[in-house]
Amino acid sequence: MTVSRNVSRNVLVCQNKTCRKQNAAKVLAAFQAHLIMDVTIIASGCLGQCGNGPIVLVLPDKVWYARVHPDEVHTVVEHHFRQGQPVQAMLYRKKRQG
């Protein structure tokens, strides 16, 4: 999947209780430390993926990153935002029912 590099995006970093226990505040700070054109970093409430946190949602791409560590943020910035390629190894994938 390739994402457009010329669209405004929002990066939501969950700051709810469970994600905060897993260093979500440091993940948020790591994103805020990068200057990414046309990207707004948002400290969000619960994104409903507590067992996969810290969770990061990129909109409008609808790309979810699970169990993000602060030292991985640079990889997301370089690949997703600068090269237009989501980081496949970090993606949250819902398990299919059935």
N, C-alpha and C positions, 0 to 999 in steps of 0.2 A: 504494500500500500504506500503510495506517495501522497503527501499532503501539500497543498498550495503554500508557498512561502509568502504570498502577497495578500494575506487576509489577516485582519485583526483577530487575536485569540485571547482567551482567558485561561489561565492556569489556576485551577481550584485545588488547594492543598488542605485536606481535612485537618481541622484543629480540635476535633471532638476528643473526649476523654481517652478512648482506647488508642487512637492514633497518636495523641500527645505522649502517652506512656511509651510509645515506640519511636520517639525523637521527631515527631512531625514538626515541632517548632524549629528544629535545626534544618529540616528539609525546606520549610518555608523560607527561612533566612538564606539558605543556599540559592534558591531561585531568585530571591530579591537581590542578592549580590551580583547577579548577572544582568547586564543591560541588554535586553532583547527588544528590538524594534517591533512595534505593533503587538506587544504581548503585555497583558495586565496580570499581575500575580495577586491572587485573592486568598485570604485566610477564610476557609469556608467552615460551615457547620458540618454535621455528619453527612457523609455521602452514601451511607448504607452498606459499606463494605468493611465493617470493623475487623473481621478476621483476616483481612488482606492489607492492613495498614502498615505504615502510612500510605494512604491512597492519594493519587493525583489524577485529576480529570482535566483534559485539554479540550476546550470548546472553541469553535464549533466542530472540531475534528471528531469529537466523541471517542477520544482515545483515553483509555484508563491505564495507569501505571500502578502496579501493586508492590507493596513492601519496599518502597523507595528509601534508600539510605542517602544521607546528605552528600556523601562522596560520589554518588551516582548522578547527581543533578547535572553536573558538567556534561556527562554523556548524553542526557536527554536534550540539553540545550544545543549541543553541537549537532547531533543527528536529527532530532525532530524539527527544531526551529531554524537551524542554519542550513541543513542539507535537505530538509523536507522528507526525511525517512524516520518513522517511529522506531523506537528501539525494541525490536521483536522480543528479545529475551526478558524484557521487563514488563511486557504487556499483561494486564489482567484479562484472563479468559474465563468467561462464565462456563460452568459445566452444564452440558445439555441434559435436560430431564428426559427420561424414557428409557 
